[in-house]
Amino acid sequence: MAAPPTFPAALLGRLEVLAAGRRNPNPSPMSPLPGSPHDLLLRAAFDANLRLIKKMVRELGGGGGEGEGRGAEKVRAFRDSNGISVPHVSAGRGKLPVCRYLVEELRLDVNAVSKEGAFGFHGRFDGGSVDVVQYLLDNGSDTETLIRTGLTPLVYAVGKGNCEIVQSLLSKGAHIDALTTVGAALHFAAHNGRDDMVKILLDHHADHNKIAYGANRPLIYAIYARSLKCLKLLIEAGADVQGIGTETPLALAATYGLTDILKCLVQAGADPNVRDGFGFTPIENAARYSRREDVEILFPVTSRIPGVRDWSVDGIISYAKSKPVLKVLLKTIIIFINCFDCSCFLIQ
């Protein structure tokens, strides 16, 4: 059985009050009291009860033959204190007949904005209703409107892991390389280790070398996610394995002991002789943590390091362990912090 859709916290709190009747002793002066026609309409929208929605629209319009027209005007204008409207709730429930009624008969704006973002984008992705997404896109929903956390609908859908919705957005021309608070869609897909999303985005010609905040490319995020599948897809698409600056993909793989990723990078031609910000090569970082297999992978392709008398796997491990560890500790902390530079923008 599919998991129930989730909703913005403000909306959930409001609907809990509606479900409990008049439990809220201090309602906002900006909002109708629970049990008022507007609140009952929100409740009907939450329940996707089309029959009750139509009844409430007529009642809001004062009944009679013109009641629905006048009621539609009130529905279009209604927002609660959190900016939530009937279409936001209805789209979130993912019921196409309700959305059709609101758009085609009541002529509600598909791009009406709440504090959470554009009409229903937030709720639609939580509910995972592809037919509703496609319907609203077909009726003019803006694919680029940012939601509250600074994400485009495409990046938000990538974060929710709904491949069909991502495909729908791309088919409607969503900007695939638009930078948001978590980078572009490809950065976020790689950061989450979603190789299925990475493949979809690459198939739609996402920029595999797009630079996001911190001078990071999608390949770096795939390493942060420890996703060999994402890494391979990016390399096959032509991603640069050398990286930018001193914190290279190979340096990260060696530092974290990601043997399979390290091997893949070496086979793809990553330069093993680039020194990091503390002057260490990847083989030295691997040797310091006694990762013998990693040292063995790097040894044949690494140029001899001045100062290492015994140029062998054992000799390098012995040499690396003899060096002061404070700098290595500081370096590890810095990389650890950088590893989560995208995680602080979680989808709520």
C-alpha positions in Angstrom: 0.0 0.0 0.0 1.4 3.4 -1.0 2.5 5.7 1.8 0.2 8.6 2.5 1.3 12.0 1.2 2.9 14.5 3.4 2.2 18.2 3.6 3.8 21.4 4.7 3.8 21.7 8.5 1.6 24.8 8.4 -1.1 23.0 6.4 -0.9 19.9 8.5 -1.4 22.0 11.7 -4.4 23.7 10.1 -6.1 20.5 9.0 -5.6 18.9 12.4 -7.6 21.8 13.9 -10.3 21.3 11.3 -10.5 17.6 12.0 -10.9 18.3 15.7 -13.5 20.9 15.4 -13.1 24.0 17.5 -10.1 22.8 19.7 -8.0 25.9 18.9 -8.7 28.4 21.7 -6.8 31.2 20.0 -7.5 31.2 16.3 -5.6 33.7 14.1 -7.7 36.8 13.4 -6.6 36.5 9.8 -8.2 33.0 9.4 -11.8 31.9 9.5 -12.9 30.0 12.5 -12.7 26.2 12.3 -16.1 25.1 11.1 -16.7 28.2 9.0 -17.6 27.7 5.3 -14.0 28.4 4.2 -12.6 25.9 6.7 -15.1 23.3 5.7 -14.1 23.9 2.1 -10.5 23.3 3.0 -11.5 20.1 4.8 -13.5 18.9 1.7 -10.5 19.7 -0.5 -8.2 17.7 1.9 -10.6 14.8 1.7 -10.8 15.2 -2.1 -14.6 15.2 -1.7 -15.7 16.8 -5.0 -19.4 16.6 -4.2 -18.9 18.5 -0.9 -16.6 21.0 -2.6 -19.2 21.9 -5.1 -21.8 22.2 -2.4 -19.6 24.5 -0.3 -18.8 26.7 -3.4 -22.6 27.2 -3.9 -23.1 28.0 -0.3 -20.2 30.5 -0.3 -22.0 32.1 -3.3 -25.3 32.5 -1.4 -27.0 29.7 -3.3 -29.3 30.0 -6.3 -28.4 29.8 -9.9 -25.6 32.3 -9.6 -24.3 30.8 -6.4 -21.5 28.8 -8.0 -20.1 31.8 -9.9 -20.1 34.0 -6.8 -18.6 31.2 -4.8 -15.9 30.6 -7.3 -14.8 34.3 -6.9 -14.6 33.8 -3.1 -12.6 30.5 -3.5 -10.2 32.2 -5.8 -9.6 35.0 -3.3 -9.4 32.8 -0.2 -6.1 32.3 1.6 -5.7 31.3 5.2 -3.1 32.9 7.5 -0.4 30.6 6.0 -1.3 31.5 2.4 -2.9 28.0 1.9 -5.7 27.9 -0.6 -8.1 25.2 -1.9 -5.9 24.4 -4.9 -2.8 23.8 -2.7 -4.7 21.3 -0.7 -6.4 19.6 -3.6 -3.3 19.2 -5.7 -1.5 17.8 -2.7 -4.1 15.1 -2.4 -3.4 14.1 -6.0 -7.1 13.7 -7.1 -7.4 14.6 -10.8 -11.2 15.1 -10.8 -11.0 17.7 -8.1 -8.2 19.6 -9.9 -10.1 19.5 -13.1 -13.1 21.1 -11.4 -11.0 23.8 -9.8 -9.1 24.7 -12.9 -11.8 24.2 -15.6 -15.0 25.2 -13.9 -13.9 27.6 -11.1 -10.9 28.8 -13.2 -8.5 28.9 -10.4 -5.0 30.1 -11.1 -2.6 27.1 -11.5 0.3 29.4 -10.4 -1.4 30.7 -7.2 1.4 31.1 -4.6 1.4 30.1 -1.0 4.2 30.4 1.5 5.3 27.0 0.3 5.6 27.9 -3.3 3.6 27.6 -6.5 0.2 26.0 -6.9 0.4 22.5 -5.5 4.0 21.8 -6.5 5.0 21.1 -2.9 2.0 18.8 -2.2 2.0 17.2 -5.7 5.5 15.8 -5.3 4.8 14.5 -1.8 1.6 12.8 -3.1 3.4 11.4 -6.1 0.3 11.8 -8.4 1.8 11.9 -11.9 -1.5 12.5 -13.6 -2.2 15.6 -11.6 1.3 16.9 -12.2 1.0 16.3 -15.9 -2.5 17.9 -16.0 -1.4 21.1 -14.2 1.7 21.3 -16.3 -0.5 21.0 -19.4 -2.6 23.9 -18.0 0.3 26.3 -17.5 2.0 25.5 -14.2 5.3 27.3 -14.1 8.2 24.8 -14.0 10.6 27.4 -12.6 8.8 28.9 -9.7 10.9 28.4 -6.5 9.4 27.0 -3.4 10.2 28.3 0.1 13.5 26.4 0.4 14.9 27.9 -2.8 14.3 24.7 -4.9 12.9 24.5 -8.4 10.1 22.0 -8.9 12.6 19.8 -10.8 15.1 19.7 -8.0 12.4 19.2 -5.5 11.1 16.2 -7.5 14.6 14.8 -7.8 14.9 15.0 -4.0 11.6 13.2 -3.6 12.8 10.5 -5.9 9.8 10.4 -8.3 11.2 9.6 -11.7 7.9 10.0 -13.6 7.4 13.5 -12.2 10.9 14.4 -13.2 10.3 13.1 -16.7 7.0 15.2 -16.9 8.8 18.3 -15.8 11.6 17.8 -18.3 9.1 17.1 -21.1 7.6 20.6 -20.3 11.0 22.3 -20.6 12.1 22.6 -17.0 15.5 24.1 -16.8 17.7 21.1 -16.1 20.8 23.0 -15.1 19.2 25.7 -12.9 21.2 26.3 -9.8 19.3 26.3 -6.5 20.3 26.1 -2.8 21.4 22.5 -3.3 23.1 23.0 -6.7 21.5 21.8 -9.9 19.3 18.8 -10.3 22.2 16.6 -11.2 24.2 17.6 -8.1 21.3 16.8 -5.9 20.6 13.4 -7.6 24.3 12.5 -7.2 24.4 13.7 -3.6 21.4 11.4 -2.8 23.1 8.5 -4.6 20.1 8.2 -6.9 21.7 6.6 -10.0 18.2 6.2 -11.6 17.8 10.0 -11.4 21.3 10.6 -12.5 20.7 8.5 -15.6 17.4 10.4 -16.5 19.1 13.7 -16.1 22.1 12.7 -18.2 19.9 11.3 -20.9 18.3 14.7 -21.0 21.7 16.3 -21.4 22.3 17.7 -18.0 25.7 19.4 -17.6 27.9 16.7 -16.0 30.6 19.3 -15.2 28.3 22.0 -13.9 30.0 23.9 -11.0 27.9 24.4 -7.9 28.7 26.1 -4.6 32.1 25.3 -3.2 33.4 24.8 -6.7 32.0 21.2 -6.7 30.9 19.2 -9.7 28.3 16.4 -9.7 31.2 13.8 -9.6 32.3 15.1 -6.1 28.7 14.7 -4.8 28.6 11.1 -6.1 31.8 10.4 -4.1 30.2 12.1 -1.0 27.3 9.7 -1.5 29.7 6.8 -1.9 27.8 5.8 -5.0 29.9 3.9 -7.5 26.9 3.6 -9.8 26.5 7.4 -10.0 30.2 7.9 -10.4 30.3 5.4 -13.4 27.3 7.1 -15.1 29.0 10.5 -14.8 32.3 9.3 -16.1 30.6 7.5 -19.0 28.9 10.8 -19.8 32.3 12.6 -19.9 32.6 14.1 -16.4 36.0 15.5 -15.6 37.8 13.1 -13.1 40.5 15.7 -12.3 38.3 18.0 -10.3 39.0 21.6 -9.4 41.8 22.8 -7.2 43.5 20.6 -4.6 40.5 18.6 -3.2 40.3 16.3 -6.2 37.9 13.3 -6.6 40.9 11.0 -6.1 42.0 12.7 -3.0 38.5 12.3 -1.5 38.3 8.6 -2.4 41.8 8.0 -0.9 41.0 9.9 2.3 37.7 8.1 2.9 38.9 4.7 1.9 36.5 4.3 -1.0 38.4 1.5 -2.7 36.0 0.8 -5.6 35.6 4.5 -6.3 39.3 5.0 -6.1 40.0 2.2 -8.6 37.4 3.5 -11.0 38.9 7.0 -10.9 42.4 5.6 -11.5 41.1 3.6 -14.5 39.4 6.7 -15.8 42.8 8.6 -15.8 42.5 10.7 -12.6 45.9 12.3 -11.8 47.4 10.5 -8.7 50.1 13.1 -8.3 48.0 16.2 -7.4 48.8 17.3 -3.8 45.9 18.5 -1.6 45.9 21.7 0.4 48.2 20.1 3.0 50.7 18.9 0.5 49.7 15.2 0.6 49.2 13.0 -2.5 46.4 10.4 -2.6 48.8 7.6 -1.9 50.0 9.3 1.2 46.5 9.7 2.5 45.7 6.1 1.9 49.0 5.0 3.5 48.4 7.0 6.6 45.3 5.0 7.4 47.1 1.7 6.5 44.7 1.1 3.6 47.0 -1.3 1.9 44.7 -2.2 -1.0 44.3 1.5 -1.9 48.1 2.0 -1.8 48.6 -1.0 -4.1 46.1 0.5 -6.6 47.8 3.9 -6.5 51.4 2.7 -6.4 51.9 1.8 -10.1 50.6 5.2 -11.3 52.1 7.5 -8.7 55.4 9.3 -9.3 58.1 8.7 -6.7 57.8 11.0 -3.7 61.0 12.8 -2.7 62.0 11.8 0.8 60.6 8.2 0.6 63.7 6.1 0.7 62.0 2.7 0.4 59.8 3.2 -2.7 57.5 0.2 -2.1 54.0 -0.3 -0.7 55.4 -1.1 2.7 57.9 1.8 2.5 55.2 4.3 1.6 52.9 3.2 4.5 55.8 3.4 6.9 56.8 6.9 5.6 53.2 8.2 5.8 52.7 7.0 9.3 55.9 8.8 10.5 54.6 12.2 9.5 52.8 14.5 12.0 49.1 13.7 12.2 47.7 17.1 13.3 47.4 18.5 9.8 45.8 15.3 8.6 43.2 15.6 11.4 42.4 19.2 10.5 42.1 18.2 6.8 39.7 15.4 7.6 37.5 17.7 9.6 37.4 20.2 6.8 36.5 17.6 4.2 33.9 16.2 6.6 32.2 19.6 6.8 32.4 20.0 3.0 30.8 16.6 2.6 27.6 18.0 4.1 27.5 21.3 2.4 24.4 20.2 0.6 22.8 18.2 3.3 21.7 21.2 5.3 19.1 22.0 2.7 17.0 19.0 3.3 13.5 18.7 1.7 11.0 19.2 4.4 
